[in-house]
Amino acid sequence: VIMAGGFGTRLKPLTINRPKPMVPVANRPIMEHIVELLKRHGVTDLISVLYFQPEHITGHFGDGSEFGVRMQYITADADYGTAGAVRNAAHLIGDERIIIISGDVLTDFDLTAAIASHESRGAEATIALTSVENPLAFGIVIIDQQTGRIERFLEKPTWGEVFSDTINTGIYILEPEAWQRIPAKTNFDFSKDLYPRMLRENAGLYGYVADGYWRDIGNLDEYRRAHEDVLHSRVNLCLSGQTR
């Protein structure tokens, strides 16, 4: 499930006439890099959750066949939050495990290894984690170093609340029993609602510290840095002129 409903307000003027996932990085929409990453790891049955200017995304990807995937779409009729937006696609998901990823991040994480970790632990939900210098804009996490279970979770802390530089990347692997906890047609968030509830209920919530590159392209400074990283080969992307 690709979360592709962002307005990209902090990326203006790049997002005046297109949704954030369609902003180009190395001459390809950010979301196209995500689709390539998923395909590289054998995930080819995709659902895009849309909201802002959805026609740009549906017009570019179509049914996904040009990109070697099957692409379906769901457009929210209200703001149901991050988790609620995924729950709104339940009729397309069926009773399947899902991997959730944002359509506006740049990453080359080994998703195969993340899924293998999820399976080996018998997890109900796994959050892909990474370390950053400034964790204030993200959800910070502490995991049990022996088991990988998440022990503490705090969304967007102040400096006085920071207890870790390990953050939630917004990449989730969820079994049906996890995502089916999300109430239908309700504003419900992964970080603020679902995961704290799972912690309280001692459910199988695990963290996987991923190797590789990850950057949230949230503003123009991060957008510039992402291109610098591409030019310096700090991120492994399939670029134009290379074989997919």
SVG drawing of the C-alpha trace seen along z (x, -y; Angstrom):
<svg xmlns="http://www.w3.org/2000/svg" viewBox="-17 -28 47 45">
<polyline fill="none" stroke="black" stroke-width="0.4" points="0.0,0.0 1.6,-3.3 0.5,-6.3 0.2,-9.0 -2.2,-11.6 0.1,-14.3 -0.3,-17.9 3.4,-18.7 2.7,-22.2 6.4,-22.7 7.6,-21.7 5.9,-24.6 6.3,-25.8 7.1,-22.3 3.7,-21.0 1.4,-23.8 0.3,-21.8 1.1,-18.2 0.8,-16.0 4.0,-15.5 4.6,-11.9 4.9,-13.2 7.7,-15.7 10.8,-14.5 14.0,-13.2 16.6,-12.5 14.0,-13.1 11.6,-10.5 8.6,-11.0 9.5,-10.1 6.8,-7.5 8.2,-5.8 11.4,-5.1 9.2,-3.5 7.4,-1.4 10.7,-0.2 11.9,0.6 8.8,2.7 9.1,4.5 12.8,5.2 11.8,7.0 9.0,9.0 6.1,6.8 4.0,6.2 0.4,6.1 0.1,2.4 -2.7,0.2 -2.2,-3.6 -4.1,-5.6 -4.8,-9.0 -6.3,-12.3 -4.8,-15.5 -4.9,-15.8 -5.2,-12.0 -5.4,-12.2 -1.7,-13.0 -0.9,-9.7 -3.5,-7.6 -2.6,-9.1 1.1,-8.4 0.9,-4.8 -2.3,-3.6 -2.9,0.1 0.8,0.4 1.6,2.8 4.1,0.4 6.1,0.6 5.8,4.3 3.2,4.2 -0.5,4.3 -1.7,0.9 -5.1,0.2 -6.3,-3.0 -8.5,-4.2 -9.3,-7.9 -10.5,-8.9 -13.8,-10.7 -12.7,-12.2 -9.6,-12.6 -9.4,-9.3 -5.8,-9.7 -2.9,-7.5 -4.3,-4.2 -7.9,-5.0 -6.9,-5.7 -5.4,-2.2 -8.5,-0.7 -10.6,-2.4 -8.9,-0.1 -9.8,3.1 -12.0,4.3 -9.0,4.2 -6.6,5.7 -8.7,8.7 -7.3,10.9 -3.6,10.3 -0.4,9.2 0.5,5.7 3.6,3.6 2.9,-0.1 5.3,-2.7 5.1,-6.4 5.1,-7.5 7.2,-10.6 10.3,-9.2 13.5,-8.3 14.9,-4.9 16.8,-1.8 16.0,0.3 16.2,4.1 12.5,4.9 13.2,8.6 15.3,8.6 12.6,6.6 9.9,9.1 12.2,12.0 12.7,10.5 8.9,9.9 8.3,13.6 11.0,15.0 9.7,13.2 6.1,14.1 5.3,10.4 1.8,8.9 3.3,5.6 6.9,4.6 8.1,1.0 11.2,0.3 13.5,-2.0 16.6,-4.1 18.8,-6.5 18.9,-10.3 20.7,-13.2 17.6,-15.3 14.6,-13.0 12.3,-15.9 10.1,-15.6 9.6,-11.9 8.3,-9.2 11.1,-7.9 11.4,-4.3 13.2,-2.1 13.4,1.7 14.5,4.6 17.9,5.4 17.4,9.1 14.0,9.7 13.3,6.6 10.0,5.9 9.1,2.2 9.2,1.0 8.6,-2.8 7.1,-4.9 6.7,-8.7 5.5,-10.7 7.3,-14.0 9.0,-14.7 10.5,-17.9 14.2,-17.8 13.4,-17.3 11.5,-14.1 14.1,-12.6 15.2,-9.2 16.5,-7.7 17.8,-8.7 16.0,-5.7 13.0,-6.7 9.9,-5.4 10.4,-5.5 6.7,-5.0 7.4,-1.6 5.2,1.0 4.6,4.7 1.2,5.6 -0.6,8.9 -4.4,8.9 -4.9,9.0 -2.9,5.8 -4.5,3.6 -8.0,5.0 -7.7,3.4 -8.2,0.1 -11.8,-1.1 -13.6,-1.8 -14.5,-5.3 -12.7,-6.8 -9.8,-9.2 -7.1,-6.9 -3.4,-7.2 -0.7,-4.6 1.7,-6.4 -0.8,-8.1 -3.5,-5.5 -2.7,-2.0 0.8,-1.4 0.2,-2.8 -2.9,-0.6 -0.8,2.4 1.8,1.6 -0.9,1.3 -2.3,4.7 1.2,6.3 0.6,7.3 3.4,8.5 4.8,5.1 8.4,5.2 11.0,2.9 13.5,3.7 16.5,1.4 17.1,1.3 20.4,0.8 20.6,-1.6 19.4,-5.0 16.2,-6.8 15.2,-10.4 11.9,-12.1 11.6,-14.7 9.5,-17.1 10.8,-20.5 13.0,-22.1 16.2,-21.7 15.6,-17.9 14.7,-17.9 18.1,-19.5 19.9,-17.1 18.2,-14.1 19.6,-15.2 23.1,-15.7 22.8,-12.1 21.8,-10.8 24.7,-12.5 27.1,-11.2 25.7,-7.6 24.6,-7.5 21.3,-5.9 20.8,-3.0 18.2,-4.0 17.3,-2.7 18.0,-5.8 17.1,-6.6 19.4,-4.8 19.8,-1.8 18.0,1.5 15.1,1.9"/>
</svg>
